[in-house]
């Protein structure tokens, strides 16, 4: 039994689900092949979506018509907006989800897509013809033919799980077999390959926790959704709790370090610096008085808690011992031991910005296979790989997101330009245009792009139009409406601002500290057709307009800088440029450029080790090369 599709997606994690959904929404016949259909969209580690920078990515995936926002809203059991005390450029929506409800919600969204088929099997090899991929073979002997293939293998490529110093067990994640044949097949193509590791903490029975000794942490009362196009029914919220690991835990870990796979030499792969194991924390920060630990619910219908902050590869009995040193956990019952996992990944300098392999036409990689960590980073890559695989199948140009358009654009550009030497995680500090890339304006930044590429349904396109119309109308009201002293002086005084002597435009008053858009709109609504701000406006509209107008001057300057970068991006660089022959460049620059092979002059400027002098000389070398070939710059 052979089958033919336009796009084949290998793997059903967060990258695979988004890739398959994006490809199907783009209107091409798509199949998602994964070893276990019941585990599509599974949350293998912490059942949470979002956070600093990551929450913006989740919003961007949703703005592109993706799955993550809807699944998060349908399964979330606590929501918090992180970084509220700081500027809106770094606000981060975060949701704790029900581990079982999330994959159910993902599957429901996928089942809505008529162009998408699902198939349960392990992919063992690729089918190639003359430097391009034409399909995949499964372990059961079935060949699926297609124009493009998206591989989203996560931690399955020669994955090995470790707990203590015993020899690791082959597994893609707990209870699932690794993908050995596919890893060997990819390596045989001559692709550069390396190893990374990550880990999980133990889980505990909440009934054995002394909650009088831990700090309760409730979610926000305000309902803020991840999904912009669809309003899912949001479950009731549940609290999380905070406690601390201190000297008792440090002693248990220190006394047993030689039993750790991470520190005993069993694992050679490098782990995420920003999400270290408890062994790494104790070794790297010996003088830290304590380490924060979060107890997070696994779901609505279980007492199990995820112990965030205690990722480990120590033996199970040691894990139990160190847990019982934590305040509130003295009599805790461990329900599942933590473990480390080591797996293959492919250094992402081998990719184009479309996430297509430079050397193999039609083959795309997305997710942890590219050296990243995190559900959101995987989903962001998945949606772009899926879109571009579909566009490849249709013979159209790829969709490339710029660094000033989306955090997804920052993520992908960092991967293909800078590469990785540890599992990559997004931070707001990685984005030079973060005031443009806010969580509140993702739909305005990417919605029209998604519509034009064909990623939105007719209903979603109507929601988008209505949302943008409301934002435009509200923005015009603030610019055009003048408010009189008797309307606004009381609220200005309450905000700690001075009264006005005559009519002033609402936008000028909004730029004053602590003056709120809703208050101004209420004060002037008798003279407008917008009405009460609590009625008629879609969720998030008022906040998005308020932030845009309050920071209008700063936003304008960032847009000017972004425009200059875009001009640089118009200068394309040939893939076969002989960088090693450009002797006017430093040797380091020649090596780095030959390895990365940037697609534009702007990308070349971001390659580590390439100096301003190297860039000037590169421009001269490209001019000479093209002049010899009779081409202009």
C-alpha positions as CSV (number, residue, x, y, z in Angstrom):
1,X,0.0,0.0,0.0
2,X,1.6,3.2,-1.2
3,X,0.1,6.7,-0.9
4,X,0.7,10.1,-2.5
5,X,0.4,13.5,-0.8
6,X,1.7,17.0,-1.4
7,X,3.2,17.4,2.0
8,X,4.3,14.7,4.5
9,X,4.9,15.6,8.1
10,X,6.9,13.2,10.3
11,X,6.2,13.5,14.0
12,X,3.2,14.6,16.0
13,X,4.6,16.8,18.7
14,X,4.0,20.6,18.9
15,X,6.1,21.3,15.7
16,X,4.5,18.4,13.8
17,X,0.9,19.4,14.7
18,X,1.5,23.0,13.6
19,X,3.3,22.0,10.5
20,X,0.6,19.6,9.4
21,X,-2.2,22.1,10.3
22,X,-0.5,24.9,8.4
23,X,0.1,22.8,5.3
24,X,-3.5,21.6,5.3
25,X,-4.9,25.1,5.8
26,X,-2.7,26.3,2.9
27,X,-4.8,24.0,0.7
28,X,-2.6,21.0,-0.1
29,X,-3.1,17.4,0.7
30,X,-1.1,16.6,3.8
31,X,-0.5,13.6,5.9
32,X,0.9,13.5,9.5
33,X,2.7,10.3,10.3
34,X,3.5,9.6,14.0
35,X,4.1,6.4,16.0
36,X,1.1,7.0,18.3
37,X,-1.9,9.0,17.3
38,X,-3.1,9.2,20.9
39,X,0.0,11.3,21.8
40,X,-0.3,14.1,19.2
41,X,0.4,17.4,20.9
42,X,1.5,15.7,24.1
43,X,3.1,17.9,26.8
44,X,6.1,15.7,27.6
45,X,7.5,18.1,30.2
46,X,5.8,20.9,32.0
47,X,2.1,21.2,31.0
48,X,2.4,25.0,30.5
49,X,2.3,27.3,27.5
50,X,3.8,30.8,27.2
51,X,6.0,32.9,29.5
52,X,8.5,35.6,28.7
53,X,8.9,35.9,24.9
54,X,7.4,32.4,24.6
55,X,3.9,33.7,25.2
56,X,4.4,36.1,22.3
57,X,5.3,33.2,20.1
58,X,2.2,31.3,21.1
59,X,0.2,34.4,20.1
60,X,2.0,34.6,16.8
61,X,1.3,31.0,16.0
62,X,-2.3,31.7,16.7
63,X,-2.3,34.8,14.5
64,X,-1.0,32.6,11.6
65,X,-4.1,30.4,12.1
66,X,-2.2,27.8,14.3
67,X,-3.3,25.2,16.8
68,X,-1.5,26.3,20.0
69,X,-3.7,29.2,21.0
70,X,-7.0,27.3,20.8
71,X,-5.6,24.2,22.5
72,X,-4.2,26.4,25.3
73,X,-7.5,28.2,25.9
74,X,-9.4,25.0,25.9
75,X,-7.2,23.3,28.4
76,X,-5.7,26.0,30.6
77,X,-6.3,25.8,34.4
78,X,-4.3,28.9,35.4
79,X,-3.4,32.1,33.5
80,X,-0.9,34.8,34.6
81,X,0.5,37.7,32.7
82,X,4.2,37.8,33.6
83,X,6.3,40.9,33.9
84,X,3.3,43.2,34.5
85,X,5.5,45.5,36.6
86,X,7.7,46.2,33.5
87,X,6.9,47.7,30.1
88,X,4.4,46.1,27.8
89,X,7.2,45.1,25.4
90,X,8.2,42.3,27.7
91,X,4.9,41.2,29.0
92,X,4.5,37.4,28.8
93,X,1.2,35.6,28.9
94,X,1.5,32.1,30.5
95,X,-1.0,29.3,31.0
96,X,-0.8,26.2,33.1
97,X,-2.7,23.5,31.2
98,X,-4.4,20.2,31.9
99,X,-1.9,17.6,30.6
100,X,-4.7,15.4,29.3
101,X,-7.0,18.1,27.9
102,X,-4.3,19.8,25.8
103,X,-3.6,16.9,23.3
104,X,-7.4,16.3,23.1
105,X,-7.9,19.9,22.1
106,X,-5.0,19.7,19.5
107,X,-6.6,16.6,18.0
108,X,-10.0,18.3,17.8
109,X,-8.5,21.2,15.8
110,X,-6.6,18.8,13.4
111,X,-9.7,16.8,12.8
112,X,-11.5,19.9,11.5
113,X,-9.0,20.1,8.6
114,X,-10.4,18.3,5.5
115,X,-7.0,18.3,3.7
116,X,-5.2,16.5,6.5
117,X,-4.9,12.8,7.1
118,X,-3.3,11.1,10.1
119,X,-1.4,7.9,10.0
120,X,0.1,5.8,12.9
121,X,3.5,4.4,12.0
122,X,7.2,4.9,12.6
123,X,9.0,6.5,9.6
124,X,12.3,4.7,9.0
125,X,13.8,6.4,5.9
126,X,13.5,9.1,3.3
127,X,13.0,8.6,-0.5
128,X,15.3,10.8,-2.5
129,X,15.9,11.4,-6.2
130,X,18.8,13.5,-7.5
131,X,19.2,15.8,-4.4
132,X,15.5,16.2,-3.6
133,X,13.2,14.4,-1.3
134,X,10.2,12.6,-2.9
135,X,8.7,10.7,0.1
136,X,9.3,8.6,3.2
137,X,9.2,4.9,4.0
138,X,7.7,3.5,7.2
139,X,8.9,0.6,9.4
140,X,5.9,-1.4,8.1
141,X,7.0,-1.1,4.5
142,X,4.6,1.6,3.3
143,X,6.0,4.3,1.0
144,X,4.4,7.8,1.2
145,X,5.3,10.0,-1.8
146,X,5.2,13.8,-1.7
147,X,6.7,17.0,-3.0
148,X,7.8,18.1,0.4
149,X,8.7,16.4,3.7
150,X,8.8,18.1,7.2
151,X,10.7,16.2,9.8
152,X,9.8,17.1,13.4
153,X,11.3,14.2,15.3
154,X,11.8,16.0,18.7
155,X,13.9,14.0,21.1
156,X,13.3,10.7,19.2
157,X,16.4,10.6,17.0
158,X,18.5,8.0,18.8
159,X,17.0,9.2,22.1
160,X,18.3,7.7,25.3
161,X,16.7,8.2,28.8
162,X,19.0,8.2,31.9
163,X,18.2,7.9,35.5
164,X,21.3,7.4,37.7
165,X,24.4,5.9,36.3
166,X,22.9,2.8,34.8
167,X,23.2,2.5,31.0
168,X,20.6,4.7,29.3
169,X,17.5,3.1,27.9
170,X,16.6,3.8,24.2
171,X,13.5,6.0,24.2
172,X,12.2,9.1,22.4
173,X,10.4,10.0,25.7
174,X,9.2,7.9,28.6
175,X,7.3,4.8,27.3
176,X,8.1,5.4,23.6
177,X,10.7,3.8,21.3
178,X,13.4,6.0,19.8
179,X,13.8,6.5,16.1
180,X,17.1,4.8,15.2
181,X,16.7,4.1,11.5
182,X,15.5,7.6,10.5
183,X,18.5,9.1,12.4
184,X,20.9,6.8,10.6
185,X,19.3,7.6,7.3
186,X,19.5,11.4,7.8
187,X,23.1,11.1,8.9
188,X,23.9,9.0,5.8
189,X,22.9,12.1,3.7
190,X,26.1,13.8,4.8
191,X,24.3,16.2,7.2
192,X,26.2,17.5,10.2
193,X,24.8,16.0,13.4
194,X,25.4,16.5,17.2
195,X,23.9,15.6,20.5
196,X,21.9,17.6,23.1
197,X,20.3,16.6,26.3
198,X,17.3,17.9,28.4
199,X,15.5,16.6,31.4
200,X,12.4,16.5,33.5
201,X,11.7,16.8,37.2
202,X,9.8,14.3,39.4
203,X,6.0,14.4,39.9
204,X,4.4,14.1,43.3
205,X,1.0,13.4,44.8
206,X,-0.6,16.7,45.9
207,X,-2.4,14.9,48.8
208,X,0.9,14.4,50.5
209,X,1.9,18.1,50.4
210,X,1.7,20.2,53.6
211,X,0.1,23.3,52.0
212,X,0.5,25.3,55.2
213,X,4.2,25.4,54.5
214,X,4.1,26.6,50.9
215,X,3.0,29.9,49.3
216,X,-0.2,29.8,47.2
217,X,-0.1,31.5,43.8
218,X,-3.4,32.1,42.1
219,X,-3.9,33.1,38.5
220,X,-5.1,36.5,37.2
221,X,-8.8,37.3,37.5
222,X,-8.9,39.0,34.1
223,X,-9.8,36.7,31.2
224,X,-7.1,37.1,28.5
225,X,-7.1,34.6,25.7
226,X,-4.3,33.2,23.6
227,X,-6.6,32.6,20.6
228,X,-7.8,35.6,18.7
229,X,-10.1,34.0,16.1
230,X,-12.0,31.5,18.2
231,X,-13.4,31.6,21.7
232,X,-12.9,28.3,23.4
233,X,-14.6,27.4,26.7
234,X,-12.0,28.0,29.3
235,X,-11.9,25.6,32.3
236,X,-11.9,26.8,35.9
237,X,-8.6,28.0,37.4
238,X,-6.5,26.1,39.8
239,X,-3.7,27.5,42.1
240,X,0.0,26.8,42.0
241,X,2.3,26.9,45.0
242,X,5.9,28.2,45.6
243,X,8.4,26.7,48.0
244,X,12.3,26.6,48.2
245,X,15.1,24.1,48.1
246,X,17.8,25.0,50.5
247,X,20.7,23.4,52.4
248,X,19.0,20.0,53.1
249,X,18.4,19.4,49.4
250,X,21.9,20.7,48.4
251,X,23.5,18.2,50.8
252,X,21.5,15.2,49.4
253,X,22.4,16.2,45.8
254,X,26.1,16.9,46.6
255,X,26.5,13.6,48.4
256,X,25.1,11.8,45.4
257,X,26.6,13.7,42.5
258,X,28.6,10.6,41.3
259,X,25.3,8.8,40.8
260,X,24.0,11.4,38.4
261,X,24.1,10.6,34.7
262,X,24.7,14.3,34.0
263,X,27.8,14.5,36.2
264,X,28.9,10.9,36.1
265,X,30.0,10.9,32.4
266,X,27.0,8.9,31.0
267,X,25.7,11.8,29.0
268,X,28.0,13.8,26.6
269,X,25.4,16.1,25.1
270,X,25.1,19.7,26.3
271,X,21.9,20.8,28.1
272,X,20.0,24.1,28.3
273,X,21.9,26.7,30.3
274,X,18.7,28.5,31.2
275,X,16.9,25.5,32.5
276,X,19.6,23.6,34.4
277,X,19.1,20.4,36.4
278,X,19.2,20.6,40.2
279,X,22.7,19.0,40.0
280,X,23.9,21.8,37.7
281,X,22.4,24.4,40.1
282,X,24.1,23.0,43.1
283,X,27.5,22.7,41.3
284,X,27.3,26.1,39.5
285,X,25.8,28.1,42.3
286,X,27.2,26.6,45.5
287,X,26.8,29.9,47.4
288,X,23.1,30.4,46.5
289,X,21.2,30.2,49.8
290,X,18.1,28.5,48.1
291,X,16.5,27.7,44.8
292,X,12.8,28.4,44.0
293,X,10.5,25.5,43.4
294,X,7.0,25.6,41.9
295,X,4.4,23.0,42.5
296,X,2.1,23.1,39.4
297,X,-1.1,21.0,38.9
298,X,-1.0,18.4,36.1
299,X,-4.7,18.7,35.5
300,X,-8.3,19.2,36.7
301,X,-8.9,15.5,37.5
302,X,-5.7,14.5,39.2
303,X,-3.9,15.3,42.4
304,X,-0.5,15.0,40.7
305,X,1.8,18.0,40.8
306,X,4.7,18.9,38.5
307,X,7.8,20.0,40.6
308,X,9.1,22.8,38.4
309,X,12.7,23.6,39.2
310,X,14.0,20.2,40.2
311,X,14.9,18.6,36.8
312,X,17.3,15.7,37.5
313,X,18.9,12.5,36.4
314,X,19.7,11.2,39.8
315,X,18.4,7.7,40.8
316,X,14.8,7.5,42.0
317,X,15.6,6.9,45.6
318,X,17.8,10.0,45.7
319,X,15.1,12.0,44.1
320,X,12.7,10.9,46.8
321,X,15.2,11.8,49.5
322,X,15.9,15.3,48.2
323,X,12.2,16.0,47.7
324,X,11.6,15.4,51.4
325,X,14.0,18.1,52.3
326,X,11.9,20.8,50.7
327,X,9.5,22.7,53.0
328,X,6.0,21.3,52.6
329,X,7.2,18.1,51.0
330,X,8.6,16.4,54.2
331,X,6.2,13.5,53.8
332,X,5.7,13.7,50.0
333,X,4.8,10.7,47.8
334,X,6.7,10.7,44.5
335,X,4.5,9.4,41.7
336,X,7.0,9.6,38.8
337,X,10.8,10.0,38.9
338,X,12.5,12.6,36.8
339,X,15.0,11.7,34.1
340,X,17.4,13.1,31.5
341,X,17.2,12.4,27.8
342,X,20.0,12.7,25.2
343,X,19.2,12.9,21.5
344,X,20.5,13.8,18.0
345,X,19.9,17.2,16.4
346,X,21.1,18.8,13.2
347,X,23.0,22.2,13.6
348,X,20.6,24.7,12.0
349,X,23.1,26.6,9.9
350,X,22.3,23.8,7.4
351,X,18.8,25.4,6.9
352,X,17.5,28.3,4.8
353,X,15.2,30.8,6.5
354,X,12.3,28.8,5.1
355,X,13.5,25.9,7.2
356,X,14.3,23.9,4.1
357,X,17.6,22.1,4.0
358,X,20.1,24.0,1.8
359,X,21.4,20.8,0.2
360,X,18.2,18.7,-0.1
361,X,15.3,20.3,-2.0
362,X,11.9,19.8,-0.4
363,X,13.2,18.6,3.0
364,X,12.3,20.8,6.0
365,X,13.2,20.5,9.7
366,X,11.3,22.0,12.6
367,X,11.5,21.8,16.4
368,X,14.1,20.2,18.6
369,X,15.7,18.5,15.6
370,X,17.1,22.1,15.0
371,X,18.6,22.4,18.4
372,X,15.8,24.3,20.2
373,X,14.0,23.6,23.4
374,X,10.4,24.4,24.4
375,X,6.9,23.8,23.1
376,X,6.6,27.4,21.8
377,X,9.9,27.4,19.9
378,X,8.8,24.1,18.3
379,X,5.4,25.4,17.4
380,X,6.8,28.5,15.8
381,X,9.1,26.6,13.6
382,X,6.4,24.0,12.8
383,X,4.0,26.6,11.5
384,X,6.6,28.2,9.2
385,X,7.9,24.8,8.0
386,X,4.4,23.6,7.2
387,X,3.5,26.8,5.4
388,X,6.7,26.7,3.3
389,X,6.3,23.0,2.5
390,X,2.9,23.7,1.2
391,X,4.1,26.7,-0.8
392,X,6.9,24.5,-2.2
393,X,4.3,21.9,-3.3
394,X,2.4,24.7,-5.0
395,X,5.5,26.1,-6.7
396,X,5.3,29.4,-4.9
397,X,7.9,31.5,-3.1
398,X,8.5,30.8,0.6
399,X,7.2,32.9,3.5
400,X,10.1,34.4,5.4
401,X,9.3,36.4,8.6
402,X,11.8,39.2,9.4
403,X,13.2,40.0,12.8
404,X,11.0,43.1,13.0
405,X,7.9,41.1,12.1
406,X,7.8,38.4,14.7
407,X,9.6,36.6,17.5
408,X,9.4,33.6,15.2
409,X,11.5,35.6,12.7
410,X,14.0,36.3,15.4
411,X,14.1,32.6,16.4
412,X,14.6,31.3,12.9
413,X,17.2,33.9,12.0
414,X,19.2,33.2,15.1
415,X,19.2,29.5,14.3
416,X,20.3,29.7,10.7
417,X,22.7,32.7,11.2
418,X,24.2,32.1,14.6
419,X,23.7,28.4,15.0
420,X,23.5,26.8,18.5
421,X,26.0,25.5,21.0
422,X,23.3,24.7,23.6
423,X,19.5,24.1,23.3
424,X,18.1,27.4,22.1
425,X,15.5,29.2,24.1
426,X,13.8,32.5,23.2
427,X,14.2,35.6,25.5
428,X,13.0,39.1,24.9
429,X,16.7,40.2,25.0
430,X,17.2,38.3,21.7
431,X,14.8,40.7,19.9
432,X,16.2,44.1,19.0
433,X,12.7,45.3,17.9
434,X,10.8,44.0,20.9
435,X,8.6,47.1,21.3
436,X,7.2,46.2,17.9
437,X,6.8,42.5,18.8
438,X,4.4,42.7,21.6
439,X,2.0,40.0,22.7
440,X,-1.0,42.4,22.3
441,X,-0.4,43.2,18.6
442,X,0.4,39.7,17.1
443,X,-2.8,39.6,15.2
444,X,-2.2,43.0,13.6
445,X,1.4,42.1,12.7
446,X,0.6,38.7,11.2
447,X,-3.1,38.3,10.6
448,X,-3.2,39.9,7.1
449,X,-0.2,37.9,6.1
450,X,-1.9,34.7,7.2
451,X,-5.0,35.7,5.3
452,X,-3.1,36.5,2.1
453,X,-1.2,33.2,2.2
454,X,-4.5,31.3,2.6
455,X,-4.1,30.2,6.2
456,X,-7.3,31.5,7.6
457,X,-10.8,30.2,7.1
458,X,-13.5,32.5,5.9
459,X,-14.8,32.9,9.4
460,X,-11.4,33.6,10.8
461,X,-10.8,36.2,8.1
462,X,-14.1,38.0,9.1
463,X,-13.0,38.0,12.7
464,X,-9.7,39.5,11.7
465,X,-11.4,42.2,9.6
466,X,-13.7,43.1,12.5
467,X,-10.8,43.2,15.0
468,X,-8.6,45.5,12.8
469,X,-11.6,47.7,12.0
470,X,-12.3,48.2,15.7
471,X,-8.6,49.0,16.4
472,X,-8.5,51.5,13.5
473,X,-11.8,53.1,14.6
474,X,-10.6,53.3,18.2
475,X,-7.2,54.8,17.2
476,X,-8.9,57.4,15.1
477,X,-11.2,58.3,18.0
478,X,-8.2,59.0,20.3
479,X,-6.5,61.1,17.7
480,X,-9.6,63.1,16.6
481,X,-11.5,63.5,19.9
482,X,-11.0,66.5,22.2
483,X,-12.0,66.1,25.8
484,X,-13.1,69.1,28.0
485,X,-11.8,69.8,31.5
486,X,-15.1,69.0,33.2
487,X,-15.1,65.5,31.5
488,X,-11.6,64.5,32.4
489,X,-10.2,66.6,35.3
490,X,-11.5,64.2,38.0
491,X,-9.8,61.2,36.4
492,X,-6.6,63.1,35.7
493,X,-6.4,64.2,39.4
494,X,-7.1,60.6,40.5
495,X,-4.2,59.4,38.3
496,X,-1.9,61.9,39.9
497,X,-1.8,64.1,36.8
498,X,-2.6,67.8,36.5
499,X,-5.9,69.2,35.3
500,X,-6.3,70.8,31.8
501,X,-7.4,74.4,31.1
502,X,-9.2,73.7,27.8
503,X,-10.1,70.9,25.4
504,X,-7.2,68.5,24.7
505,X,-7.0,65.5,22.3
506,X,-7.6,62.2,24.0
507,X,-4.3,60.8,22.6
508,X,-2.3,63.5,24.4
509,X,-4.0,62.7,27.7
510,X,-3.5,59.0,27.2
511,X,0.3,59.5,27.0
512,X,0.3,60.8,30.6
513,X,1.5,58.3,33.2
514,X,-1.2,56.2,34.9
515,X,-4.0,57.6,32.6
516,X,-6.0,54.7,31.3
517,X,-7.6,54.4,27.8
518,X,-10.9,52.9,29.3
519,X,-11.3,56.0,31.6
520,X,-10.8,58.4,28.7
521,X,-13.1,56.5,26.5
522,X,-15.8,56.4,29.1
523,X,-15.4,60.1,29.7
524,X,-15.9,60.9,26.1
525,X,-18.3,58.2,25.0
526,X,-21.4,60.5,25.0
527,X,-19.8,62.3,22.0
528,X,-18.8,59.1,20.1
529,X,-20.4,56.1,18.5
530,X,-17.9,53.7,20.1
531,X,-20.0,53.3,23.2
532,X,-19.0,51.7,26.5
533,X,-15.5,50.2,26.3
534,X,-16.7,47.1,28.0
535,X,-19.3,46.4,25.3
536,X,-18.9,45.7,21.6
537,X,-15.1,45.7,21.5
538,X,-13.3,42.4,21.0
539,X,-11.1,41.1,23.7
540,X,-7.7,42.8,23.6
541,X,-8.6,45.6,21.3
542,X,-8.6,48.4,23.8
543,X,-5.3,47.2,25.4
544,X,-3.6,46.9,22.0
545,X,-4.6,50.4,21.0
546,X,-3.7,51.9,24.4
547,X,-0.1,50.4,24.2
548,X,0.4,51.5,20.6
549,X,-0.7,55.1,21.3
550,X,1.1,55.5,24.7
551,X,4.4,54.4,23.1
552,X,3.8,55.9,19.7
553,X,7.1,57.9,19.5
554,X,9.2,54.9,20.6
555,X,7.4,52.6,18.2
556,X,7.9,55.0,15.3
557,X,11.7,55.1,15.9
558,X,11.9,51.3,16.0
559,X,10.0,51.1,12.7
560,X,12.5,53.5,11.2
561,X,15.4,51.2,12.3
562,X,13.5,48.2,11.0
563,X,13.1,49.9,7.6
564,X,16.8,50.4,7.4
565,X,17.4,46.7,8.1
566,X,14.9,45.7,5.4
567,X,16.8,47.8,2.9
568,X,19.9,45.7,3.7
569,X,17.9,42.5,3.3
570,X,17.2,43.4,-0.3
571,X,20.8,42.8,-1.2
572,X,20.8,39.0,-1.9
573,X,23.9,36.9,-1.8
574,X,24.4,33.9,-4.1
575,X,24.5,30.6,-2.3
576,X,27.7,29.5,-4.2
577,X,29.9,32.6,-3.4
578,X,33.5,31.5,-3.0
579,X,33.9,33.1,0.5
580,X,37.2,31.2,1.2
581,X,38.8,33.0,-1.8
582,X,37.8,36.5,-0.5
583,X,41.2,37.3,1.0
584,X,40.2,40.9,1.9
585,X,38.1,39.4,4.6
586,X,39.5,38.0,7.9
587,X,40.0,34.3,7.9
588,X,37.4,33.9,10.7
589,X,34.8,35.8,8.6
590,X,35.6,33.7,5.5
591,X,35.2,30.4,7.5
592,X,31.9,31.6,9.2
593,X,30.4,32.9,6.0
594,X,31.3,29.7,4.1
595,X,29.7,27.6,6.8
596,X,26.5,29.7,7.2
597,X,26.2,30.9,3.5
598,X,23.9,33.8,4.4
599,X,21.0,34.6,2.0
600,X,21.2,38.4,2.3
601,X,23.8,41.1,3.3
602,X,21.7,41.8,6.4
603,X,22.1,38.2,7.5
604,X,25.8,38.3,6.8
605,X,26.0,41.3,9.2
606,X,24.6,39.1,12.0
607,X,27.0,36.2,11.6
608,X,29.2,36.0,14.7
609,X,32.9,36.9,13.9
610,X,32.1,39.1,10.9
611,X,33.3,42.6,11.6
612,X,32.1,45.9,10.0
613,X,35.4,45.9,8.0
614,X,34.6,42.4,6.8
615,X,31.2,43.6,5.7
616,X,32.6,46.5,3.7
617,X,35.1,44.2,2.0
618,X,32.4,41.6,1.4
619,X,30.4,44.2,-0.5
620,X,33.4,45.0,-2.7
621,X,34.1,41.3,-3.3
622,X,30.5,40.7,-4.3
623,X,30.6,43.6,-6.7
624,X,33.8,42.3,-8.3
625,X,32.4,38.8,-8.6
626,X,29.2,40.0,-10.3
627,X,31.1,42.4,-12.6
628,X,33.2,39.5,-13.9
629,X,29.9,37.6,-14.5
630,X,28.4,40.6,-16.3
631,X,25.8,41.2,-13.5
632,X,25.0,44.3,-11.5
633,X,24.8,44.4,-7.7
